[in-house]
Amino acid sequence: MDNKELEKTIIQVLDDNKFGSFGTIEAGNKPKVRYMAVFHDGLNIYLATNRKTHKVEELKDNPNACLLLGYEQGGGKDVLEIEATVAVTKDEGLRSKVWNTSLEQWFKGPDDPDYVILELSPTRIEYMGKNKEHGVWQGAAAVSK
């Protein structure tokens, strides 16, 4: 699988999985994982959250995180392990882009001051297909097996 094909496959897995397990590092260097709704535009990955959550505090101390997608009920059977650095942003354009009605149970609207976006910048994405396909995306280079 070449890099373009791998990127296309990764984007399809992102399309197929609306939720994932998002991991950060808590104080004391302990991992903390929680389910979150996943939004994306190509390989640009976004999570919506409240600025007052522990994960926002954890990311200020350590911006490295992991997102695991796939093999869940309702999702695809392909798996992505995404290593990324994460920025917490209140960028108005991004908040409007990610906003949808499913977020209304937590926020008053896209202008809610507590509504922030976690913007993931993937450094490595490992793809494991349901039919034993495998590839590793690392920026501009990919390694397939």
C-alpha positions in Angstrom: 0.0 0.0 0.0 1.6 3.3 -1.0 1.4 6.5 1.0 -1.6 8.0 -0.9 -3.5 4.7 -0.7 -2.7 4.4 3.0 -3.9 8.0 3.6 -7.2 7.3 1.7 -7.7 4.2 3.8 -7.0 6.0 7.1 -9.6 8.7 6.1 -12.1 6.0 5.3 -11.6 4.5 8.8 -12.0 8.0 10.3 -15.3 8.3 8.3 -16.5 4.9 9.6 -15.8 5.6 13.3 -17.6 8.5 15.0 -16.2 7.7 18.5 -12.8 6.8 19.8 -10.8 6.2 22.9 -8.7 9.3 23.7 -5.7 9.0 26.0 -3.8 11.6 27.8 -1.3 11.6 30.7 -2.6 12.7 34.1 -0.5 14.1 36.9 1.9 11.4 38.2 2.5 10.2 34.7 -0.6 7.9 34.7 -2.5 7.3 31.5 -6.2 8.4 31.4 -8.5 7.2 28.6 -12.0 8.3 27.7 -14.5 7.9 24.9 -15.0 11.0 22.7 -16.8 11.9 19.5 -14.3 12.3 16.6 -14.5 14.9 13.9 -12.1 15.2 11.0 -11.3 16.9 7.7 -8.9 14.6 6.0 -6.1 13.8 8.4 -6.9 16.9 10.5 -8.6 15.4 13.6 -10.7 17.3 16.1 -12.4 16.6 19.4 -14.9 18.9 21.1 -14.7 19.4 24.8 -15.3 21.7 27.7 -12.4 24.0 28.6 -12.9 23.1 32.3 -12.2 19.4 31.9 -9.2 17.5 33.3 -8.1 16.5 29.8 -7.5 20.2 28.9 -5.4 20.6 32.1 -3.5 17.4 31.3 -2.8 18.6 27.7 -1.3 21.9 29.0 1.2 19.8 31.0 1.8 17.2 28.3 0.4 17.8 24.7 1.1 14.2 23.7 -1.9 12.0 23.3 -3.3 8.9 21.6 -6.6 8.2 19.9 -7.7 4.6 19.2 -10.5 4.0 16.6 -12.2 0.9 15.3 -13.3 -2.5 16.2 -16.2 -1.1 18.2 -19.9 -1.9 17.9 -21.3 0.4 15.3 -17.9 1.3 13.9 -15.7 -0.4 11.3 -13.6 -3.4 12.1 -10.4 -1.7 10.9 -8.3 -0.2 13.6 -6.3 3.1 13.8 -3.8 3.9 16.6 -3.1 7.7 16.3 -0.2 9.3 18.1 -0.5 13.1 18.1 0.3 16.3 19.7 -2.7 18.3 20.7 -3.5 22.0 20.8 -6.5 23.4 22.7 -8.1 26.1 20.6 -11.0 28.5 20.7 -10.5 29.4 17.0 -13.9 30.6 15.9 -13.7 29.1 12.4 -12.8 25.7 13.8 -15.5 25.8 16.5 -18.1 26.6 13.8 -16.7 23.9 11.5 -16.9 21.2 14.1 -20.2 22.3 15.6 -23.3 20.1 15.2 -26.5 19.5 17.0 -25.2 16.5 18.9 -23.0 19.0 20.9 -26.1 20.8 22.2 -26.4 18.5 25.2 -23.1 20.0 26.5 -22.9 23.5 25.1 -25.3 26.4 24.4 -23.9 26.8 20.9 -20.7 27.4 18.9 -20.2 30.6 20.8 -20.4 29.0 24.3 -17.2 30.2 26.1 -16.6 26.7 27.6 -16.6 25.1 24.1 -13.1 24.4 22.9 -11.6 22.2 20.2 -8.8 19.7 20.7 -6.8 19.9 17.5 -4.8 16.7 16.9 -1.7 16.9 14.8 -0.9 13.2 14.0 2.8 12.3 14.2 2.2 8.5 13.6 -0.9 6.6 12.5 -0.8 2.8 12.5 -3.5 1.1 10.4 -4.5 -2.5 11.0 -7.1 -3.8 8.6 -9.7 -6.4 9.3 -8.1 -8.5 6.6 -4.7 -8.2 8.2 -3.6 -5.2 6.1 -1.1 -3.1 7.9 0.5 0.3 7.3 2.2 3.0 9.3 1.8 6.7 8.3 4.4 9.1 9.6 4.1 12.5 8.1 5.1 12.3 4.4 6.4 8.8 4.7 4.5 5.5 5.1 5.6 2.0 5.7 3.3 -0.9 4.6 3.5 -4.5 5.4 
